[in-house]
């Protein structure tokens, strides 16, 4: 059973609701800390292959090529 709680009740770990939260979520994924939870939420809300491709390319380009 899934409870529909807001982000403050569940604990914030990233979202794409507004620009500031989106920048923080991309930073979260690039730093490779806690990005898996955002991936799981995206896989639940989008077609799962699109979320997987997005995060795979994001991690590859930001974490491996920029560092």
PyMOL commands that set and color helices and strands:
alter all, ss='L'
color gray80, all
select helices_A, chain A and resi 7-10+19-30+35-45+48-65
alter helices_A, ss='H'
color red, helices_A
deselect
rebuild
show_as cartoon
